[in-house]
Amino acid sequence: MQQNKGIVERFFKLQEKGTTVKTEVLAGLTTFVAMGYIIFVNPSILADAGIPKEAAIAATIWATVIATTIMGLWANFPVGVAPGMGLNAFFAYYVCGVMGLHWTVALGAVFISGIVFLLLTVTRARQMIIDAVPMNLKSSIVVGIGLFIAFIGLKGAGIVVKHDATLVTLGNITTPAPLLACLGLLVTGALMAFKVQGSMLIGVVLTTIAGMLVGACPAPESLGAMVSVNVPSLAPIFLKLDIMGALHYGLISIIFSFTIVELFDNMGTLIGLSRKAGMMDEKGHIENLDKALMTDSVGTLASSLLGTSTVTSYVEGAAGIAQGGRTGLTALVIALLFALSLFFAPFIGLVPAFATAPALLIVGSLMMMEVVHIDFTDPTEGIPAFLTIIMMPLTYSIASGFAFGFVAYAALKLFSGRYREVSPVMWIVCLVFIINFIMHG
C-alpha cells in the first residue's frame, strides 16, 4: 500500500507541488460537486437541438471522463474538462435552432473546429498567443473569472435574479434557497477560518442536508433510489456526426465562432486557474500548458464523435484549486466521479444550485486577490484590465471579456503612441476578435 502511494506521489509530483493524496482527493470531490450540474444541464440543452436526452447524458459524461482523464494523466493539471456552457447553447439554439440545421451537421462543425484547435496547438500558435498576453491582462483574467464564478453562484442561489428594467436585481432573500446559501457561506467561511480540510465540500453537503430538512430540495425516498442500474446508452448518437454536411453548408462563420469562443474561453480559464494554482512563473509561462491545450483539442474531437458539443476546461476547477488541488490527481478523481455518476445520476441530482453557491462565492473572493498585481496607474494597462474583469460576468462569457481586454489594450497602445509595446501576435489576435465582432455583432 505504501509502495502504491509512493508511485502516485512520484507520478503526479505531489511533494514537489506541496500537496498530498488526501488534499488532491478532497479537491477532486469539491470540483466535481461544483461542476456536476453539467450532467443535467448539458443534456437538457442538447435535447432542444433534437439529440435524444438519455444518449446526451451518456455523451456528456463520457466526454468529460475521457478529456479529464487525459488532462490528469498527461498534462498533470488539476482541472476538469467537460462540454462548455455557452458553446452548447450556440450549438442548440443558433446552429440547430435559428439556422435550422440537423444536430448531426452541427456535430460535424464541432469536429472541424477540433481539427483547427489541433493544428493551432501542434504549430504552437496557441502557446504563442498565451505567451503574448501581458501580465496585467493575465492578472485581470483571474479577477474576471472570480467575478464570473461569484455571479454564477449568486444566480444559482436566487440571491441575484433577472429584472426587465435593471437587467439584474436582488432576489427574495427571505425564501429558503437564498437563506440556505447565505447560511452555507457562513458555515464554509468559518470552517476555512479554522483551516478545516475539505471545508467547501463539507459546506456543500451540510447545505444540501439542510435544504432537504426544510423541504427546499427533494430528499431520496430510499438509498436504493439513489442508484440506477440502467446506464444511459451512447448508441443513438455515437459517430453520427455529418462532416460532409457541415462542409456542404459552408459553415465558415459557425466553425469560426466555435473556434474563437472555445479558443479564448479555454485559454482564459487555463491562465486564471494556472496562476491561482501557482503553476505560472514570474514571466507568465505555464507549466505543461502545451499538454493541457493538446488535451483540449483531442477532447473536442472526441466530444463530436461521442455526440456532444465542444468540451472546455471548467472554471469551476477553481473550487478544487482553492481546496488545495495542484496536480493531475485532482483531475483523475474528477474523472472517476463522473464515471461513477453513470450509476449514481439520481444522487448527483440531489445537490441543488444553492448548495454549491457558497463554494463559488468563496472561490470568487479568493481570486479577487490577484487585483493587487494590476497596474491601474497606467491607463493603457488599467483600462483594458478593467474591461476584461467587468465584461466576463456582464456578458456571461470568459471569451468576451478576453476580447474586450485584448482589443482595448492594442487600441490604447496605438492611440497613445506606444504601439511598439504590442507584440505581432497580439495584433493578429485583435484582428481576429474584430472580425468575429463584425460577423456576429
VEXDREN-2710 file (C-alpha; in Angstrom, 1 decimal):
% VEXDREN-2710
k/r/px/py/pz
1/MET/0.0/0.0/0.0
2/GLN/2.8/2.4/0.9
3/GLN/4.6/1.5/-2.3
4/ASN/1.5/2.3/-4.4
5/LYS/1.2/5.6/-2.6
6/GLY/4.8/6.3/-3.4
7/ILE/4.2/5.6/-7.1
8/VAL/1.2/8.0/-7.1
9/GLU/3.3/10.7/-5.4
10/ARG/6.2/10.3/-7.9
11/PHE/3.9/10.2/-10.9
12/PHE/2.0/13.3/-10.1
13/LYS/4.9/15.0/-8.3
14/LEU/2.8/15.6/-5.2
15/GLN/5.7/16.5/-2.9
16/GLU/7.2/18.9/-5.4
17/LYS/3.8/20.6/-5.7
18/GLY/3.4/20.9/-2.0
19/THR/0.3/18.7/-1.8
20/THR/-0.9/15.2/-0.6
21/VAL/-3.1/12.4/-1.8
22/LYS/-5.8/13.4/0.7
23/THR/-5.7/17.0/-0.4
24/GLU/-6.0/16.1/-4.1
25/VAL/-8.9/13.7/-3.4
26/LEU/-10.7/16.4/-1.5
27/ALA/-10.0/18.9/-4.2
28/GLY/-11.3/16.5/-6.9
29/LEU/-14.5/15.9/-4.8
30/THR/-15.0/19.7/-4.4
31/THR/-14.6/20.4/-8.1
32/PHE/-16.9/17.5/-9.1
33/VAL/-19.6/18.8/-6.8
34/ALA/-19.2/22.3/-8.3
35/MET/-19.3/21.2/-11.9
36/GLY/-21.5/18.2/-11.6
37/TYR/-24.5/20.3/-12.7
38/ILE/-23.3/19.8/-16.3
39/ILE/-24.6/16.2/-16.2
40/PHE/-28.1/17.5/-16.2
41/VAL/-27.9/21.0/-17.8
42/ASN/-26.0/19.9/-21.0
43/PRO/-28.3/17.1/-22.0
44/SER/-31.3/19.4/-21.5
45/ILE/-29.8/21.9/-23.9
46/LEU/-28.8/19.3/-26.4
47/ALA/-32.3/17.8/-26.3
48/ASP/-33.6/21.1/-27.6
49/ALA/-31.4/20.5/-30.6
50/GLY/-33.1/17.2/-31.2
51/ILE/-30.5/14.9/-29.6
52/PRO/-32.1/12.1/-27.6
53/LYS/-31.7/13.2/-23.9
54/GLU/-30.7/9.8/-22.4
55/ALA/-27.9/9.5/-25.1
56/ALA/-26.9/13.1/-24.4
57/ILE/-26.4/12.3/-20.7
58/ALA/-24.1/9.4/-21.7
59/ALA/-22.2/11.6/-24.2
60/THR/-21.8/14.4/-21.6
61/ILE/-20.4/12.0/-19.0
62/TRP/-18.1/10.1/-21.3
63/ALA/-16.7/13.2/-23.0
64/THR/-15.9/14.6/-19.5
65/VAL/-14.4/11.3/-18.3
66/ILE/-12.1/11.0/-21.4
67/ALA/-10.9/14.6/-21.6
68/THR/-10.5/15.0/-17.8
69/THR/-8.5/11.7/-17.6
70/ILE/-6.1/12.9/-20.3
71/MET/-5.8/16.3/-18.5
72/GLY/-4.8/14.5/-15.3
73/LEU/-2.6/11.7/-16.5
74/TRP/-0.8/13.5/-19.4
75/ALA/-0.9/17.3/-18.6
76/ASN/-0.9/16.8/-14.8
77/PHE/-3.4/19.7/-14.4
78/PRO/-5.9/19.9/-11.5
79/VAL/-8.7/20.9/-13.9
80/GLY/-11.9/19.2/-15.1
81/VAL/-12.8/19.3/-18.8
82/ALA/-16.5/19.0/-19.9
83/PRO/-18.9/20.3/-22.5
84/GLY/-18.8/24.1/-22.2
85/MET/-21.7/26.2/-21.3
86/GLY/-22.4/28.9/-23.9
87/LEU/-21.0/26.7/-26.6
88/ASN/-23.8/24.2/-26.1
89/ALA/-26.3/27.0/-26.3
90/PHE/-24.8/28.3/-29.5
91/PHE/-24.9/24.7/-30.8
92/ALA/-28.5/24.1/-29.9
93/TYR/-30.3/27.5/-30.2
94/TYR/-28.4/29.1/-33.1
95/VAL/-26.9/26.4/-35.3
96/CYS/-29.8/23.9/-34.8
97/GLY/-32.4/26.5/-33.9
98/VAL/-32.1/29.7/-35.9
99/MET/-30.3/28.1/-38.8
100/GLY/-32.4/25.0/-38.7
101/LEU/-29.5/22.6/-39.3
102/HIS/-29.7/19.0/-38.1
103/TRP/-27.7/18.2/-35.0
104/THR/-25.5/15.7/-36.9
105/VAL/-24.3/18.6/-39.1
106/ALA/-23.6/20.7/-36.0
107/LEU/-21.5/17.9/-34.7
108/GLY/-19.6/17.9/-38.0
109/ALA/-18.8/21.6/-37.4
110/VAL/-17.6/20.8/-33.9
111/PHE/-15.3/18.1/-35.3
112/ILE/-13.8/20.5/-37.9
113/SER/-13.3/23.2/-35.2
114/GLY/-11.5/20.4/-33.2
115/ILE/-9.1/19.9/-36.2
116/VAL/-8.4/23.7/-36.2
117/PHE/-7.7/23.5/-32.5
118/LEU/-5.3/20.7/-33.0
119/LEU/-3.4/22.4/-35.8
120/LEU/-3.1/25.6/-33.8
121/THR/-1.8/23.5/-30.9
122/VAL/0.7/21.4/-32.9
123/THR/2.1/24.6/-34.5
124/ARG/2.3/26.1/-31.0
125/ALA/0.2/29.1/-32.2
126/ARG/-2.0/28.8/-29.1
127/GLN/1.1/28.8/-26.8
128/MET/2.4/31.8/-28.6
129/ILE/-0.9/33.7/-28.1
130/ILE/-0.9/32.9/-24.3
131/ASP/2.8/34.0/-24.0
132/ALA/1.9/37.2/-25.8
133/VAL/-0.7/38.2/-23.2
134/PRO/0.7/40.9/-20.9
135/MET/0.9/40.2/-17.2
136/ASN/-1.6/42.9/-16.3
137/LEU/-4.2/41.2/-18.6
138/LYS/-3.3/37.7/-17.1
139/SER/-4.0/39.0/-13.6
140/SER/-7.2/40.7/-14.8
141/ILE/-8.3/37.4/-16.3
142/VAL/-8.1/35.7/-12.9
143/VAL/-10.1/38.5/-11.3
144/GLY/-12.7/38.5/-14.1
145/ILE/-13.1/34.7/-13.7
146/GLY/-13.5/35.2/-10.0
147/LEU/-16.4/37.7/-10.5
148/PHE/-17.9/35.4/-13.1
149/ILE/-17.8/32.4/-10.8
150/ALA/-19.3/34.5/-8.0
151/PHE/-22.1/35.7/-10.3
152/ILE/-22.9/32.1/-11.3
153/GLY/-23.2/31.3/-7.5
154/LEU/-25.4/34.3/-6.8
155/LYS/-27.7/33.5/-9.7
156/GLY/-27.9/29.8/-8.8
157/ALA/-28.8/30.7/-5.2
158/GLY/-31.5/33.1/-6.3
159/ILE/-29.8/35.9/-4.5
160/VAL/-29.5/37.8/-7.8
161/VAL/-32.3/37.5/-10.3
162/LYS/-33.1/39.0/-13.7
163/HIS/-35.2/42.2/-14.0
164/ASP/-36.7/43.8/-17.1
165/ALA/-35.8/47.3/-16.1
166/THR/-32.3/46.9/-14.5
167/LEU/-31.3/43.5/-16.0
168/VAL/-30.5/42.1/-12.6
169/THR/-31.7/42.8/-9.1
170/LEU/-31.8/41.3/-5.6
171/GLY/-34.0/38.2/-5.3
172/ASN/-36.3/37.4/-2.5
173/ILE/-33.7/36.6/0.2
174/THR/-36.4/35.6/2.7
175/THR/-37.1/32.4/0.7
176/PRO/-35.3/29.1/1.6
177/ALA/-32.8/28.9/-1.2
178/PRO/-31.1/32.3/-0.7
179/LEU/-31.2/31.9/3.1
180/LEU/-29.6/28.5/2.9
181/ALA/-27.0/29.7/0.5
182/CYS/-26.1/32.5/2.9
183/LEU/-26.0/30.0/5.8
184/GLY/-23.8/27.7/3.8
185/LEU/-21.5/30.7/3.0
186/LEU/-21.1/31.5/6.8
187/VAL/-20.5/27.8/7.7
188/THR/-18.0/27.3/4.9
189/GLY/-16.2/30.5/5.7
190/ALA/-16.0/29.7/9.3
191/LEU/-14.6/26.2/8.5
192/MET/-12.0/27.8/6.3
193/ALA/-11.0/30.2/9.1
194/PHE/-10.3/27.2/11.3
195/LYS/-8.3/25.7/8.4
196/VAL/-10.6/22.6/8.2
197/GLN/-9.6/20.5/5.1
198/GLY/-12.5/19.8/2.8
199/SER/-14.4/22.8/4.1
200/MET/-16.0/23.7/0.8
201/LEU/-17.2/20.1/0.3
202/ILE/-18.4/19.9/3.9
203/GLY/-20.3/23.2/3.3
204/VAL/-22.0/21.8/0.2
205/VAL/-23.1/18.6/1.9
206/LEU/-24.4/20.4/5.0
207/THR/-26.3/23.0/2.9
208/THR/-27.8/20.2/0.9
209/ILE/-28.9/18.3/4.0
210/ALA/-30.3/21.5/5.5
211/GLY/-32.2/22.1/2.3
212/MET/-33.7/18.6/2.5
213/LEU/-34.8/19.1/6.1
214/VAL/-36.7/22.3/5.3
215/GLY/-38.1/21.0/2.0
216/ALA/-36.1/23.3/-0.2
217/CYS/-34.9/20.4/-2.3
218/PRO/-36.1/16.8/-2.6
219/ALA/-34.7/14.1/-0.3
220/PRO/-34.2/10.5/-1.6
221/GLU/-37.0/8.1/-0.9
222/SER/-34.5/5.4/-0.1
223/LEU/-30.8/4.6/-0.5
224/GLY/-31.8/2.3/-3.4
225/ALA/-33.4/5.2/-5.2
226/MET/-30.0/6.9/-5.3
227/VAL/-28.5/4.3/-7.6
228/SER/-29.6/3.3/-11.1
229/VAL/-28.7/0.1/-12.8
230/ASN/-29.8/1.4/-16.2
231/VAL/-26.7/3.1/-17.6
232/PRO/-27.6/5.6/-20.4
233/SER/-26.5/4.3/-23.8
234/LEU/-24.5/6.2/-26.4
235/ALA/-25.8/4.1/-29.3
236/PRO/-28.3/6.6/-30.8
237/ILE/-25.7/9.4/-31.3
238/PHE/-22.2/7.7/-31.3
239/LEU/-20.3/8.5/-34.6
240/LYS/-23.4/10.2/-36.0
241/LEU/-21.7/13.4/-36.9
242/ASP/-22.1/14.7/-40.5
243/ILE/-18.7/16.2/-41.5
244/MET/-19.5/16.4/-45.2
245/GLY/-22.9/18.0/-44.4
246/ALA/-21.0/20.7/-42.4
247/LEU/-18.6/21.3/-45.3
248/HIS/-21.5/21.3/-47.8
249/TYR/-23.3/24.1/-45.9
250/GLY/-20.1/26.1/-45.9
251/LEU/-20.4/26.8/-42.2
252/ILE/-17.3/29.1/-42.2
253/SER/-18.9/31.6/-39.7
254/ILE/-20.2/28.8/-37.5
255/ILE/-16.9/27.0/-37.4
256/PHE/-15.1/30.3/-36.9
257/SER/-17.3/31.1/-33.9
258/PHE/-16.9/27.6/-32.3
259/THR/-13.1/28.0/-32.7
260/ILE/-12.8/31.6/-31.4
261/VAL/-15.1/31.2/-28.4
262/GLU/-13.6/27.9/-27.4
263/LEU/-10.0/29.0/-28.0
264/PHE/-10.2/32.1/-25.8
265/ASP/-12.7/30.7/-23.3
266/ASN/-10.4/27.8/-22.6
267/MET/-7.3/29.9/-22.7
268/GLY/-8.7/32.4/-20.2
269/THR/-9.7/29.6/-17.9
270/LEU/-6.3/27.9/-18.0
271/ILE/-4.5/31.2/-17.4
272/GLY/-6.7/32.1/-14.5
273/LEU/-6.6/28.6/-12.9
274/SER/-2.9/28.1/-13.5
275/ARG/-2.0/31.4/-11.9
276/LYS/-4.2/30.5/-8.9
277/ALA/-2.6/27.1/-8.6
278/GLY/0.9/28.5/-8.6
279/MET/1.7/26.9/-12.0
280/MET/2.7/30.2/-13.7
281/ASP/6.2/31.6/-13.2
282/GLU/7.1/35.2/-12.8
283/LYS/7.4/35.6/-16.6
284/GLY/3.9/34.3/-17.2
285/HIS/4.8/30.9/-18.5
286/ILE/2.6/28.0/-17.5
287/GLU/4.0/24.6/-16.8
288/ASN/2.7/21.8/-19.1
289/LEU/0.4/24.3/-20.9
290/ASP/1.2/22.7/-24.3
291/LYS/-0.1/19.3/-23.0
292/ALA/-3.2/21.0/-21.5
293/LEU/-4.0/22.7/-24.8
294/MET/-3.5/19.4/-26.7
295/THR/-5.9/17.7/-24.2
296/ASP/-8.5/20.3/-25.0
297/SER/-8.0/19.8/-28.8
298/VAL/-8.3/16.0/-28.5
299/GLY/-11.3/16.4/-26.2
300/THR/-13.1/18.5/-28.7
301/LEU/-12.6/15.9/-31.4
302/ALA/-13.8/13.1/-29.0
303/SER/-16.9/15.1/-28.0
304/SER/-18.0/15.4/-31.6
305/LEU/-17.6/11.6/-32.1
306/LEU/-19.4/10.9/-28.9
307/GLY/-22.3/13.2/-29.7
308/THR/-22.0/16.3/-27.6
309/SER/-20.9/19.9/-28.1
310/THR/-17.3/21.2/-27.6
311/VAL/-15.5/20.5/-24.3
312/THR/-13.5/23.1/-22.5
313/SER/-11.6/23.4/-19.2
314/TYR/-14.0/24.2/-16.5
315/VAL/-13.8/27.4/-14.5
316/GLU/-15.3/25.6/-11.5
317/GLY/-11.9/23.9/-11.2
318/ALA/-11.1/27.0/-9.1
319/ALA/-13.1/25.4/-6.3
320/GLY/-10.8/22.4/-6.1
321/ILE/-7.7/24.6/-6.5
322/ALA/-8.8/26.7/-3.6
323/GLN/-9.2/23.5/-1.7
324/GLY/-5.5/22.7/-2.4
325/GLY/-5.6/20.8/-5.7
326/ARG/-2.3/21.2/-7.5
327/THR/-1.8/18.1/-9.7
328/GLY/-3.5/15.8/-12.2
329/LEU/-4.6/13.5/-9.4
330/THR/-7.3/16.1/-8.7
331/ALA/-8.4/15.7/-12.4
332/LEU/-8.3/11.9/-12.1
333/VAL/-10.6/12.0/-9.1
334/ILE/-13.0/14.2/-11.0
335/ALA/-13.0/11.8/-14.0
336/LEU/-13.6/8.8/-11.7
337/LEU/-16.5/10.5/-10.0
338/PHE/-18.1/11.4/-13.4
339/ALA/-17.7/7.8/-14.5
340/LEU/-19.5/6.7/-11.3
341/SER/-22.2/9.2/-12.0
342/LEU/-23.4/7.0/-14.8
343/PHE/-24.8/4.8/-12.0
344/PHE/-25.4/7.5/-9.4
345/ALA/-27.2/10.1/-11.5
346/PRO/-30.1/10.3/-9.1
347/PHE/-27.8/11.0/-6.2
348/ILE/-26.0/13.8/-8.2
349/GLY/-29.3/15.4/-8.8
350/LEU/-29.9/15.9/-5.0
351/VAL/-27.3/18.7/-4.8
352/PRO/-29.1/21.9/-5.6
353/ALA/-27.6/25.1/-7.0
354/PHE/-28.0/27.0/-3.8
355/ALA/-25.7/24.4/-2.1
356/THR/-22.8/24.9/-4.5
357/ALA/-23.3/28.7/-4.5
358/PRO/-21.3/29.3/-1.2
359/ALA/-18.2/27.5/-2.7
360/LEU/-18.4/29.5/-5.9
361/LEU/-18.7/32.8/-3.9
362/ILE/-15.7/31.9/-1.7
363/VAL/-13.7/31.0/-4.8
364/GLY/-14.6/34.3/-6.4
365/SER/-13.4/36.2/-3.3
366/LEU/-10.1/34.3/-3.3
367/MET/-9.5/35.0/-6.9
368/MET/-10.0/38.7/-6.3
369/MET/-6.7/38.8/-4.5
370/GLU/-5.0/39.0/-8.0
371/VAL/-6.3/42.6/-8.4
372/VAL/-3.3/43.9/-6.4
373/HIS/-1.0/42.8/-9.2
374/ILE/-2.7/45.0/-11.8
375/ASP/-1.2/48.4/-12.6
376/PHE/-4.2/50.8/-12.8
377/THR/-2.0/53.9/-12.7
378/ASP/-1.2/53.4/-16.4
379/PRO/-4.5/54.0/-18.4
380/THR/-3.2/51.8/-21.3
381/GLU/-2.8/48.9/-18.9
382/GLY/-5.6/49.6/-16.3
383/ILE/-8.5/50.3/-18.7
384/PRO/-8.0/47.0/-20.7
385/ALA/-7.6/45.1/-17.4
386/PHE/-10.9/46.7/-16.1
387/LEU/-12.8/45.8/-19.3
388/THR/-11.5/42.2/-19.1
389/ILE/-12.7/42.0/-15.5
390/ILE/-16.1/43.6/-15.9
391/MET/-17.1/42.1/-19.2
392/MET/-16.7/38.5/-18.2
393/PRO/-19.7/38.5/-15.7
394/LEU/-21.7/41.0/-17.6
395/THR/-21.6/39.1/-20.9
396/TYR/-21.6/35.8/-19.1
397/SER/-18.6/34.8/-21.2
398/ILE/-14.9/34.5/-20.4
399/ALA/-14.1/34.8/-24.1
400/SER/-16.0/38.1/-24.4
401/GLY/-14.0/39.6/-21.5
402/PHE/-10.9/38.4/-23.2
403/ALA/-11.9/40.0/-26.4
404/PHE/-12.7/43.4/-24.9
405/GLY/-9.4/43.4/-22.9
406/PHE/-7.3/42.4/-26.0
407/VAL/-8.8/45.0/-28.4
408/ALA/-8.8/47.8/-25.8
409/TYR/-5.1/47.1/-24.9
410/ALA/-3.9/47.2/-28.5
411/ALA/-6.1/50.2/-29.4
412/LEU/-5.0/52.3/-26.4
413/LYS/-1.3/51.5/-27.0
414/LEU/-1.8/52.5/-30.7
415/PHE/-3.5/55.8/-29.9
416/SER/-1.1/56.7/-27.2
417/GLY/1.9/56.2/-29.5
418/ARG/3.1/53.1/-27.7
419/TYR/2.2/50.6/-30.4
420/ARG/5.7/49.0/-30.2
421/GLU/4.7/47.6/-26.8
422/VAL/2.1/45.4/-28.6
423/SER/3.6/42.1/-30.0
424/PRO/2.7/41.0/-33.5
425/VAL/0.8/38.0/-32.1
426/MET/-1.4/40.5/-30.1
427/TRP/-2.2/42.5/-33.3
428/ILE/-3.2/39.3/-35.1
429/VAL/-5.4/38.2/-32.2
430/CYS/-7.1/41.6/-32.0
431/LEU/-7.8/41.5/-35.7
432/VAL/-9.4/38.1/-35.3
433/PHE/-11.6/39.4/-32.4
434/ILE/-12.7/42.4/-34.5
435/ILE/-13.6/40.1/-37.4
436/ASN/-15.6/38.0/-35.0
437/PHE/-17.4/41.1/-33.7
438/ILE/-18.3/42.2/-37.2
439/MET/-19.6/38.8/-38.2
440/HIS/-21.7/38.3/-35.1
441/GLY/-22.4/41.7/-33.6
END
